[in-house]
Amino acid sequence: MLERAGLTEAIDRPLSRPLSERLDLFFPAALIVHLLVILAGRTVAWPEVTTPAYLASRGMLLYRDIKVVHTPGLLAVLAFCFRVFGVSGDVVRGVAALGPLIAHAFVLRETRPFTLPVRILTSAFFLVLLLDWDGNAIWPTVFMSALALPIASALSRGRFAAAGRAIGAAILIKQTAAYVLLACVGWLLVKKSFRKIPPLVLWASLPYTATACFFALLGAGEFFLKWTLYVPFVMKGNIDIQPVPAFLLLLLAAALPLVIETWLEKPGEYATQASWLIVVALGFVLMAYPRYGLIQTVACIPCLAVGAARLMSRVGRWLKPFSYALVASVTLTRGAVVLAGQTWDSRVVFWNDDPAFNRLVDRLEAFPRDSPLWAQIWPNVLPRTRRLPPGRIYYHPWAMLPSEVDSIGERTTRESLRPGAIYVFIRYGPSDDHAERVGPFAILQR
């Protein structure tokens, strides 16, 4: 009876497939390899993120007490982890790995129907670009890479409210993710899908608006708006640089498989459309302005990887070898650069990688625990020493923040002169200020 109904094949087919194919053993294997590689290399703890997150975990309020230009998404996650698990390099490495690991999982899910060689090369392509573009770091664009494929998937399925919420979450991690929203709205205008724009924009704006209301309730709403909207435009003149040819060439080479796949893909071929993949990727690439560093574009990598996998899965006498050669050439050449340039000692840059800085941290441990610390150096000296800044007010002196806003420069200087404060700076030459020398650093207690 089952044979006549045509159901025998449907029932037997899953059990007749190899166990490895039914369980998708490559999925966990690829993620394990991802973690092993990431944890073997160095993680960069950018002080613009890690130090404000540490201070927030100690009860200082973002934007009122801690002057920072990023929206608070990543800062809040890292502050929470510091509060729960303690302030350590391992916590930094774990949070840094989280976003890309989730993004890789989404790539593996999207590429599950493809052959094992395609999936292996796709995962290698993803991981090489992540490391080559400095993506093993605590940085907003790295963390939001987990949102790239959910955004493209929701847009492809017409779920514009869900897509808007995901874009809004990205904006809450770094406000320049609004470029993704602009790219999506632009594509909808080209398609003349005008009615789909309002829900997308509304839901994308909601997380930032809700966060502004939250800080307003804490008495810091004005500071939140000032430091996440006004100050970044003031800073633009300090960091506005021109993209170098190598930056553009690397982006083009990595994006070429997705560009070709978008041109070849037929309507309805995949649930997540290549046209939306390339639009979302473009939005994340635009986040490079005005710094034009590859780390600013890391969030586009999941879209590029899915495009590469689909292109390699196409049949054709010339297309298949060409697609494999294209993806393999990017993976192998940039992988060689990663292997040659990466230091595989599992240390955290700006945290515990510099022996001189580690000696400075050890020396500061001898000072009274309640002595505030004002540091005019780049590494993460406050979280490493578990200290607070004088007057419980902070901005990073090397982060090119405008010191005149909120009189932050004058206020921090005045607080640092109070008796008992510890002042740490870099010694460039001889001086008569009786400061204690620790390698290139100097310590002076008021």
Salt bridges, closest charged atoms under 4 A:
GLU9 OE2 - ARG13 NH2 3.39
GLU21 OE2 - ARG17 NE 3.38
ASP24 OD2 - ARG112 NE 3.64
ASP24 OD1 - ARG119 NH1 2.70
ASP65 OD1 - ARG64 NE 2.94
ASP90 OD1 - ARG93 NH1 3.88
GLU110 OE1 - ARG310 NH2 3.63
ASP132 OD2 - ARG334 NE 2.79
GLU222 OE2 - LYS226 NZ 3.86
ASP240 OD2 - LYS236 NZ 2.98
GLU261 OE1 - ARG314 NE 2.83
GLU265 OE1 - ARG310 NH1 3.09
GLU269 OE1 - ARG314 NH2 2.98
ASP345 OD2 - ARG42 NH2 2.68
ASP353 OD2 - ARG42 NH1 3.72
GLU365 OE1 - ARG369 NH1 3.15
ASP406 OD2 - LYS67 NZ 3.00
ASP406 OD1 - LYS226 NZ 2.70
GLU410 OE2 - ARG414 NH1 3.67
GLU415 OE1 - ARG418 NE 2.61
ASP433 OD1 - ARG427 NH2 2.93
GLU436 OE2 - ARG363 NE 2.54
